[in-house]
Each structure stands twice: as C-alpha cells, then as structure tokens.
Amino acid sequence: MVMSRQLLVPVDGSPLSKRALEYAFDTHSDATVVALHVIDPSEPGYSSMTPVDVRNEPPHGSEAWFERAAEEEELVFEEVRELADEHDADLTTESVTGDAAREIIDYVEDHDIDGIVLGGHGRLGPSRLLLGSVAEMVVARSPVTVTVVRDTPEE
C-alpha cells in the first residue's frame, strides 16, 4: 500500500507563503499539505498580515498580545482553507509557538513529513544567496527535501 505524501508548508499570511502553498497544491496534487503557522513571541509584530506599529500593540508577551496573535492566525488559516478549496486539495492546519525555524524543523522530525515547501526572498547582488533567516535555517537543518519558492525582485 502506497502512503500519500505529506508536505509541510509554513504559512504566515504573506504573499510569499501563499505562493509556496499554491506551488505545493499545483505541483503535488496527490499530497496532504500541512499548513503550519508559528506564533513567534520573540518578535513583537512577528508575522502579522497587516503592518504593525509595535508602539500600539499590547505589551509584548502579554495575554492581550497572544490573543491578537491568535486572531491573526485565524485570518491566516481562513485564507489557507479558501486556497485549498480552490485547488480541491487535502489540507491540515497546525499551530505552534516558538522560534519559526526551530519549530518547523521540530515539526518535521516529530511527524511523518516527506518534504517542506516554503517561501524565500530572492535577492540580487552580493546578497543573492540569502533566502531569509528562517528559510536559510530550514534549508540547512532539514532532514527532508526543502523546496524554496522565491520572490524574485524586479530587475
């Protein structure tokens, strides 16, 4: 019996994470996609879908801050579910709290994940090899294949 592939796609509400999710759905239509959202309490505006002025945010790490993060997460998951419906894709959503790169790797190691698809910023010039700190760390430490969907800047 052949088991369905499971792909992990970290999501944060950004256009780049949406592009990675679409890539996973389009390229691996037979896979189950796990959309993982990481709430990172080490970053006050961590990955908000809307621009964040941390001066107007609830005190960092407070109950109100975590409530706002949970509200943002639900918006991310609503968008992810709509995208999965559009692609008639098999989707599971998961949430964890901690350092994004570390939590992504831990999730892969603790679950039956066959690959990761994530967004990484394309760069020009001397920084062209940089993907972004989370993407670089995941690529360097992942025990499974990582596909990086790049946001290539206009030349």
C-alpha positions in Angstrom: 0.0 0.0 0.0 1.4 3.4 -1.0 1.0 6.1 1.6 0.1 9.6 0.5 2.9 12.1 0.7 2.8 14.8 3.4 4.2 18.2 2.7 4.7 20.9 5.3 4.1 24.5 4.2 4.9 27.1 6.8 2.3 30.0 6.4 2.3 33.5 7.8 -0.2 35.3 5.7 2.4 36.8 3.4 2.1 36.7 -0.3 5.2 34.6 -0.4 3.8 31.9 1.9 0.6 32.0 -0.2 2.7 31.4 -3.3 4.5 28.5 -1.6 1.2 27.0 -0.7 -0.1 27.3 -4.3 3.1 25.7 -5.6 2.6 22.8 -3.2 -1.0 22.3 -4.3 -0.2 22.7 -8.0 2.9 20.5 -8.0 1.9 17.8 -5.5 -1.8 17.4 -6.1 -1.8 14.0 -4.6 -0.1 15.1 -1.3 -1.6 16.1 2.0 -0.5 19.5 2.8 0.1 20.6 6.4 -0.1 24.4 6.7 2.0 25.2 9.8 1.7 28.6 11.4 4.3 29.6 14.0 3.5 32.3 16.6 6.9 33.7 17.5 6.7 35.5 20.8 10.3 36.7 20.3 9.1 39.2 17.6 6.5 41.7 18.7 4.9 42.0 15.2 6.1 38.5 14.3 4.3 37.9 11.0 1.2 40.0 11.0 -0.8 40.1 7.8 -1.2 43.9 8.4 1.6 46.4 9.1 2.2 46.6 12.8 3.3 49.6 14.8 4.7 47.9 17.9 4.1 51.1 19.8 0.4 50.5 19.5 0.5 46.8 20.2 -0.5 45.1 23.5 2.6 44.6 25.8 4.8 42.0 24.2 4.2 38.6 25.6 1.0 39.6 27.5 -2.3 37.8 27.3 -3.6 40.5 25.0 -0.6 40.1 22.7 -1.3 36.3 22.4 -5.0 37.0 21.8 -4.1 39.3 18.9 -1.7 36.7 17.6 -4.4 34.1 17.7 -6.8 36.4 15.8 -4.2 36.9 13.2 -3.6 33.2 13.0 -7.3 32.5 12.4 -7.2 35.0 9.5 -4.2 33.2 8.0 -5.9 29.8 8.3 -9.1 31.2 6.7 -7.1 32.3 3.7 -5.3 28.9 3.6 -8.5 26.9 3.7 -10.0 29.0 0.9 -6.9 28.4 -1.2 -7.1 24.7 -0.5 -10.8 24.6 -1.5 -9.9 26.4 -4.8 -7.4 23.7 -5.6 -9.5 20.9 -4.2 -6.6 20.0 -2.0 -6.2 17.9 1.1 -5.2 20.3 3.9 -4.5 20.2 7.6 -3.7 23.2 9.7 -1.4 23.2 12.7 -0.2 25.9 15.0 2.9 26.0 17.3 4.5 28.7 19.4 8.3 29.4 19.3 11.2 30.3 17.1 9.9 29.8 13.5 12.9 27.9 12.0 13.3 25.6 15.1 9.6 24.9 15.3 9.4 24.0 11.5 12.3 21.5 11.9 10.9 20.1 15.1 7.5 19.5 13.5 9.2 17.6 10.6 11.2 15.5 13.0 8.1 14.7 15.1 5.7 13.9 12.3 5.6 11.9 9.1 6.6 14.7 6.8 8.1 13.9 3.4 9.1 17.5 2.3 8.9 21.2 3.0 7.8 23.9 0.6 8.5 27.4 1.9 8.9 30.9 0.6 12.3 32.6 0.4 13.1 36.1 -0.8 15.1 36.4 -4.0 18.0 38.8 -3.8 20.3 40.5 -6.3 24.0 41.4 -5.9 26.2 40.2 -3.1 23.2 39.1 -1.0 21.7 36.9 -3.8 22.5 33.7 -1.9 20.5 34.8 1.1 17.0 33.4 1.4 15.9 35.0 4.6 16.9 33.8 8.1 14.0 31.3 8.5 14.4 29.8 5.1 18.2 29.5 5.3 18.0 27.8 8.7 15.3 25.4 7.5 17.3 24.5 4.4 20.5 24.0 6.4 18.9 21.8 9.1 16.0 20.0 7.5 16.1 16.2 7.5 13.8 16.2 4.4 13.9 17.8 1.0 13.1 21.6 1.0 11.7 23.4 -2.0 12.1 27.2 -1.8 9.6 29.2 -3.7 11.3 32.5 -4.4 10.0 36.0 -4.6 12.3 37.3 -7.4 12.8 41.0 -7.3 12.2 43.0 -10.5 15.5 43.8 -12.2 
